[in-house]
Amino acid sequence: MTDQAVDAGGRARTAPAAARTTTADTTGTGFLGRARELKSLRDDIARTGLDTLSGRKGARARVLLVAGRPGSGRTALAEEFARRAAPEYPDGVLRARFTTPDGQPVPLGRVVRDLLGALDVTAVPGAPDDELTEALRGALAGRAALLLLDDVGRPEELLELIPDAPDCLVLATSEGPLTGVPDVRPCTLGGLDPHTGVALLARYTGPVRITVDPCSADALVEECAGQPAALMLVGGWLAARPRASVADAIQRLRDLPLASALPAAPGTWPLARAFQLVHASLPPSAARLLRLLALAPAGVVDAHIASALAGSSPSAAQAALEGFAAHGLLRPPGGSGPLPSRYRVPGCLAPLLRAVLGTEEKPAEIELARARMLERTVRQLQSCRAVTEPAGSPARKRLAALPRELRFPSPAVAGEWLDSRLPALLAAAESAVAEGELLTQARRLVSALSRALIAHRGERGAAPDLYPLHRLVLAVAERRASWPEQAAALLNLADLDTAAGRSGDALGRYRGALEAARAAGDPLLTVRALESLAGTYEALEDWTRAADWYGRALALWLSRGDLAEEARLYGRLAAVHGQAGRWGEALRQWRAAAAVHRRLHDAGGQARALGEMARVQECAGRPEEALRACEEALTWARRAGDERLQAALLLRSAGTLERLGDPAAARLQRDAADRLLSDTAGTAYEIRGGSTRD
């Protein structure tokens, strides 16, 4: 995870996913210092590059880089520069983060999807990284946008995202210079100058303690090496102790031995020591909650997550979070609304929190806290989905039984919560699967998240986020050696591949699902995989293979004695044979379908099957037989009382009569169809069970 807004007052706030932002100061505390660095970045925009001529724009977007250690304020500086430059980029500021709170790189595909989402461009579910990056460059062509890419770890990541749009600007932050990115001069951050450092302290302590002892204030800035994050922590410590002097803080820092468990790389020891000072001075319950925040998915925490981690009430957790934010331990929330305030764990503090969590808490306590958090998240997701159900439904009744703090007042509020928490929810699911100790809860979380997404966005709108979720389900199923779950996950992934036009990938996954379903001995999953294989080959117009797989599925349904499914599969098989021009086989299958409908006493189904027989007979060059089949179908349609179906059959008869050279009879049939349609105020629907060649 990146160093999160570690300059004056922790002003900047970066969303976990790319997002459009305004130029407003999110906390109202302002920005201190760094005038030289801001000017340097501004000058670099107009600087002639290696691949440009003086006074002309380059072919690609200009890239600016802010480099600095955790705690140096690199993200805050980038945020401030973006705030000032935003009016020059009318297409908005797009944000993305490249590192998770536990220091792991965010997959490039997810970063690009977030950026595409900010541009209102729907990414193809499961698309490879190169296709996604190409789509992003295409979406940015001709635009004037500012891309703020936070905590880039490798130069290859940055190179993939530089748009071929000279009116765009890429502003990246990193710990190092990112050697390999051409024509980029890093703006390297050190500590704050003494004047700015003292001003930052004064925001927490007030002016009196600074004024009465200015030398100690300068010494404290030097003791913290001018690191904004360290100064914020010490300033918060002083703010909580009105009677303590600045000199007291210096002495406490010097007397405090650095804990061996704390990561203190060269240049970061002032931050580690300041964190140790604050952590040691907290009440036990608050210190424990602070440590447990290392488990917060994506570093995002609200009262619900905090209360679940600590096992306390939401009100007590909210009060603790507000205290942490006031003293620089959390970044304060921005905006307002009906949803609980979200706080963010600073990226520079995340490794320190993980270190003290591992030393101060027992593994069993950590696992219990994580389990409580996952359970609370599952219940929130269930509530998020249930609020979309009709009033009086079983889901709404279960929703009413939940505690008030877990209920959403309306579907709109629930949808807003889902959108704002989605990156953290995905991170929670991935973390639960990766840990491997809470697989049952991980499975419940993924299932609840999938259902909530479908409820609020629909199958199509949720597809880009469902794809990685189904992959997580597959990972859990493979780890638990659960064949049914493997089959279901593979089927879901293959369905998304099919919708995205990746038929080759879909076929491979459908075959894998078939093997898993057979290993599980589950006939329903098996026949689902068989039909999916057949449908994919049908879409590829490989009629022979499609008929083969439909035939296997039909055999399985015949063995189970499910007449309704038998009739449906006879129709699918007949349609494929018709597409291949095998009229005799198509007629045989439609006759079988009609016979099964007759056994089911389904007059409408029998009429439709006979109507399809008429179509096939006409295609086969036997119009007289087609007319007789159509008349028989019309008889069954009248028994079913389906006037629209009767109209469709009358129109088909009219077409056949015209081909037989009897226009008068054809006109009578059309008139009868028109009367039926006028009575039903509709149009005749197509009765074919599958497409056949005319």
Secondary structure, 3 states (H helix, E strand, C coil): CCCCCCCHHHCCCCCCCCCCCCCCCCCCCCCCCCHHHHHHHHHHHHCCCCCCCCCCCCCCCEEEEEECCCCCCHHHHHHHHHHHHHHHCCCCEEEEECECCCCCECCHHHHHHHHHHHCCCCCCCCCCHHHHHHHHHHHHCCCCCEEEEECCCCHHHHHHHCCCCCCCEEEEEECCCCCCCCCCCEEECCCCCHHHHHHHHHHHHCHHHHHHCHHHHHHHHHHCCCCHHHHHHHHHHHHCCCCCCHHHHHHHHHHCCCCCCCCCCCCCHHHHHHHHHHHHHCCHHHHHHHHHHHHCHHHEECHHHHHHHHCCCHHHHHHHHHHHHHCCCCECCCCCCCCCCCEECCCCCHHHHHHHHHHHCCHHHHHHHHHHHHHHHHHHHHHHHHCCCCCCCHHHHHHHCCCHHHCCCCHHHHHHHHHHHHHHHHHHHHHHHHHCCCHHHHHHHHHHHHHHHHHHHHHHHHHHHHHHHHHHHHHHHHHHCCHHHHHHHHHHHHHHHHHCCCHHHHHHHHHHHHHHHHHHCCHHHHHHHHHHHHHHHHHCCCHHHHHHHHHHHHHHHHHHCCHHHHHHHHHHHHHHHHHCCCHHHHHHHHHHHHHHHHHCCCHHHHHHHHHHHHHHHHHCCCHHHHHHHHHHHHHHHHHHCCHHHHHHHHHHHHHHHHHCCCHHHHHHHHHHHHHHHHHHCCCCCCCCCCCCCC
